[in-house]
């Protein structure tokens, strides 16, 4: 009997302590964080270099009206080896589209996320080959994380539609046509309408699970459970690095996004669902490419922490959505 009472007392004390810690944490986060992010941008990150003249030119702004059909944002951290294959496939597809369709105009913005290798030099070779109207390099002064790189690329873009695509080329670029069809249906080709068409690997889950170790499979299912519990319930694949956004939606989403590392996709979709922005998952071809910067245990641990903090910070009002965009 004494043991039972002791256990009950311990559980009560433990629950009370956890509740107290959450209250304190909530107060601290409420006081020390801003409801809307302050996007700090180094002056050098506002310009891109034209190798033909050696001049620095000012990037466009997401607040401007679109002047191109498509902007492709490629976040790259130490990707000198994998980037060329991705860019070759990407630009080859875009050039063929541009030859067939006179109204199809594009740009590729390669965002070097504080790379320590020759990523910038490799990217500039493509600028020299295709010109700054088609390829530009945004060289971040320091590493921000994939989400931070994608956001700054989006804020510097000129496209009616904005695609971010991973530098590893895991998703075949020809699948852009699938996302584009979905986007056109949702927006009627109007950049002022909100929509997201996101690549999905959910149809490949059984095959991928069969090839993974038991440990990685457990981590994957644990991550999916946290996503469903704390953030996004209706999207089967939140992490595929192949997402297409209308310009109007991008303005709303990337201005209020806080997370800059691996879990940024989840916050992006959480905000989109909170704004009732239409989202459609589109099955894409995907192949795992060697050289990933994601380490299974520690990256999933960091993402799990970020997922709970996303939910908690929005729940207590430390982070907020813009009321004019919430339907």
C-alpha positions in Angstrom: 0.0 0.0 0.0 2.8 2.3 0.9 4.5 1.6 -2.4 1.3 2.3 -4.3 0.9 5.6 -2.5 4.5 6.5 -3.1 4.2 5.8 -6.9 1.0 7.9 -7.1 2.7 10.7 -5.2 5.7 10.5 -7.5 3.5 10.5 -10.6 1.6 13.5 -9.3 4.8 15.3 -8.4 6.3 14.4 -11.8 3.2 15.5 -13.7 3.1 18.8 -11.7 6.8 19.4 -12.4 6.4 18.8 -16.1 3.4 21.1 -16.2 5.3 23.8 -14.2 8.3 23.5 -16.6 6.0 23.9 -19.6 4.4 27.0 -18.0 7.8 28.5 -17.4 9.1 27.5 -20.9 5.9 29.1 -22.4 6.5 32.3 -20.5 10.2 32.5 -21.5 9.4 31.8 -25.2 6.5 34.3 -25.2 8.8 37.0 -23.8 12.0 36.2 -25.6 10.8 35.4 -29.1 9.1 37.7 -31.7 5.7 36.6 -33.2 7.0 37.3 -36.7 10.6 36.6 -37.8 13.1 39.3 -38.5 14.8 38.3 -41.7 18.4 39.5 -41.3 20.2 39.6 -44.6 23.9 40.5 -45.0 24.4 43.3 -47.6 26.5 41.0 -49.8 23.5 38.6 -50.0 21.4 41.2 -51.8 23.6 41.0 -54.9 24.7 38.5 -57.5 27.7 38.6 -59.6 27.7 38.8 -63.4 30.9 36.9 -64.5 30.7 38.5 -67.9 31.3 42.0 -66.6 32.5 41.3 -63.0 29.7 43.6 -61.7 27.5 43.0 -58.7 23.8 43.4 -59.5 20.8 43.7 -57.1 18.6 40.6 -56.8 14.9 41.0 -57.5 12.4 41.0 -54.7 9.5 38.6 -54.0 7.4 41.8 -53.5 7.8 42.7 -57.2 5.5 41.5 -59.9 6.7 38.3 -61.7 8.7 38.8 -64.9 9.3 35.1 -65.6 7.2 31.9 -65.7 9.4 29.9 -63.3 12.1 30.4 -60.7 14.0 27.3 -59.5 15.6 27.6 -56.1 18.4 25.2 -55.4 19.8 25.2 -51.8 23.3 23.8 -51.8 25.7 23.2 -49.0 29.1 21.7 -50.0 27.6 20.3 -53.2 30.4 20.7 -55.7 30.2 17.0 -56.6 26.5 16.4 -56.9 25.4 19.9 -58.1 26.6 19.5 -61.8 24.5 16.4 -62.5 21.4 18.1 -61.0 22.0 21.3 -62.9 22.7 19.6 -66.2 19.4 17.7 -66.0 17.4 20.7 -64.7 18.7 23.2 -67.3 18.4 20.7 -70.2 14.7 20.2 -69.4 14.1 24.0 -69.0 15.9 24.9 -72.2 13.9 22.3 -74.2 10.7 23.7 -72.7 11.7 27.2 -73.6 12.5 26.2 -77.2 9.0 24.7 -77.6 7.0 27.3 -75.7 7.9 30.9 -76.3 6.1 32.1 -73.1 8.1 29.7 -71.0 10.8 31.7 -69.3 12.8 30.7 -66.3 15.7 31.3 -63.9 17.7 29.1 -61.7 19.0 30.5 -58.4 21.7 28.4 -56.7 21.9 29.3 -53.0 25.2 28.4 -51.6 24.5 28.0 -47.9 27.9 29.0 -46.5 29.6 26.2 -48.5 33.2 25.4 -47.7 34.1 23.7 -50.9 33.9 24.8 -54.6 30.1 24.9 -54.8 30.1 28.7 -55.7 32.8 28.3 -58.3 31.0 25.3 -59.9 27.7 27.3 -59.9 29.3 30.3 -61.5 30.5 28.1 -64.4 26.8 27.6 -65.2 26.2 31.4 -65.0 29.0 32.0 -67.5 27.6 29.3 -69.8 23.9 30.4 -69.7 24.1 34.1 -68.6 22.7 35.9 -65.5 19.2 36.2 -66.9 18.9 32.4 -66.6 21.3 31.4 -63.8 22.2 33.3 -60.7 24.2 32.5 -57.6 23.2 33.7 -54.1 26.3 33.2 -51.9 25.2 33.2 -48.2 27.9 34.6 -45.9 27.3 31.9 -43.3 25.4 28.6 -43.1 21.7 29.2 -42.2 20.3 25.7 -42.9 18.3 24.5 -45.8 15.2 26.3 -44.8 17.0 29.6 -44.5 18.7 29.1 -47.9 15.3 28.3 -49.6 13.7 31.3 -48.0 16.4 33.8 -49.2 16.3 32.2 -52.6 12.5 32.7 -52.7 12.8 36.3 -51.6 15.2 36.9 -54.5 13.1 35.4 -57.3 11.2 36.7 -60.3 9.0 33.7 -61.2 5.2 33.4 -61.4 5.7 29.9 -60.0 8.6 29.1 -57.5 10.1 25.6 -57.2 12.7 24.6 -54.7 14.6 21.5 -55.7 17.3 19.6 -53.8 20.8 19.9 -55.2 21.3 16.1 -55.2 18.9 15.6 -58.1 17.1 12.8 -56.3 13.9 13.8 -58.0 13.8 13.6 -61.8 13.4 17.2 -63.0 10.9 16.2 -65.8 8.4 15.6 -63.0 8.1 19.3 -62.7 5.5 19.0 -65.5 3.3 17.0 -63.1 3.6 19.7 -60.4 2.9 22.4 -63.0 -0.3 20.8 -64.2 -1.5 20.6 -60.6 -0.6 24.2 -60.0 -2.3 25.4 -63.1 -5.5 23.6 -62.1 -5.5 25.1 -58.7 -4.6 28.7 -59.7 -5.8 28.9 -63.4 -2.3 30.2 -64.1 -2.9 33.2 -61.9 0.1 34.0 -59.7 -2.1 36.0 -57.4 -3.9 32.8 -56.3 -2.5 30.7 -53.4 -1.5 27.1 -54.0 1.2 24.5 -53.3 1.9 21.5 -55.5 4.4 19.3 -53.6 6.3 16.2 -54.7 5.5 13.1 -52.8 7.4 9.8 -52.4 4.5 8.2 -50.4 3.8 5.7 -53.2 7.4 4.5 -52.9 7.1 3.9 -49.1 6.8 0.1 -49.2 9.8 -0.3 -51.5 11.9 2.1 -49.5 11.0 0.4 -46.2 12.2 -2.9 -47.6 15.6 -1.4 -48.3 16.0 0.4 -45.0 17.5 -0.9 -41.8 15.1 -1.6 -39.0 16.6 1.3 -37.0 16.0 3.8 -39.8 12.5 2.5 -40.4 11.7 3.0 -36.7 13.1 6.6 -36.9 11.0 7.3 -40.0 7.7 6.1 -38.4 8.5 8.0 -35.3 9.1 11.2 -37.3 5.8 10.7 -39.2 4.0 10.2 -35.9 5.4 13.5 -34.5 4.5 15.3 -37.7 0.9 14.0 -37.6 0.6 14.7 -33.8 2.1 18.2 -33.7 1.9 19.8 -37.1 0.5 18.4 -40.3 -2.2 15.7 -40.5 -3.2 15.5 -44.2 0.2 15.3 -46.0 1.8 11.9 -46.3 5.3 13.1 -47.4 6.3 16.5 -45.9 10.0 16.2 -46.6 10.4 15.7 -50.3 12.7 18.4 -51.6 10.6 19.2 -54.7 7.8 21.8 -53.9 6.1 24.3 -56.2 4.6 27.4 -54.8 2.6 30.2 -56.4 4.1 33.7 -56.0 1.2 34.9 -53.9 1.5 31.9 -51.5 5.2 32.3 -51.3 4.8 35.9 -50.1 2.5 34.8 -47.3 4.5 31.7 -46.3 8.2 32.8 -46.4 7.6 36.1 -44.6 6.4 34.4 -41.4 8.4 31.1 -41.5 10.9 30.8 -38.5 12.5 27.3 -38.8 15.7 27.4 -40.9 16.9 23.8 -40.7 15.6 20.3 -41.6 12.0 20.7 -40.2 11.3 23.9 -42.2 9.1 21.9 -44.7 6.8 21.0 -41.8 6.4 24.6 -40.6 5.8 25.7 -44.2 3.0 23.2 -44.6 1.7 23.9 -41.1 1.4 27.6 -42.1 -0.1 26.8 -45.5 -2.8 24.6 -43.8 -3.5 27.3 -41.2 -4.0 29.8 -44.1 -6.2 27.2 -45.9 -4.0 27.4 -48.9 -4.7 24.6 -51.3 -2.1 21.8 -51.2 -1.9 18.8 -53.6 0.6 16.0 -53.3 1.9 14.8 -56.6 3.7 11.4 -57.0 7.3 11.9 -58.3 10.1 9.6 -59.2 12.8 9.6 -56.6 16.2 7.9 -56.2 18.4 8.0 -53.1 21.7 9.7 -54.0 24.8 9.1 -51.9 26.3 12.1 -50.1 23.4 13.2 -48.0 24.2 15.7 -45.2 21.4 14.2 -43.1 22.6 11.8 -40.4 19.8 9.5 -39.4 19.7 9.7 -35.6 20.9 13.2 -34.8 19.0 14.8 -37.7 15.7 13.0 -36.8 16.3 14.0 -33.1 16.7 17.7 -34.1 13.7 17.5 -36.3 11.6 15.9 -33.6 12.6 18.7 -31.2 11.8 21.3 -33.8 8.4 19.8 -34.5 7.3 20.0 -30.8 8.7 23.5 -30.6 6.8 24.6 -33.7 3.5 23.3 -32.2 4.3 24.8 -28.8 5.4 28.2 -29.9 2.4 28.7 -32.1 0.1 27.3 -29.4 1.3 29.9 -26.8 1.5 32.7 -29.3 5.3 33.1 -29.2 5.0 32.7 -33.0 2.0 34.0 -34.8 0.3 33.9 -38.2 -0.9 37.1 -39.9 -4.6 37.3 -39.1 -5.4 38.9 -42.5 -4.3 35.6 -44.2 -6.2 33.2 -41.9 -9.6 32.3 -43.5 
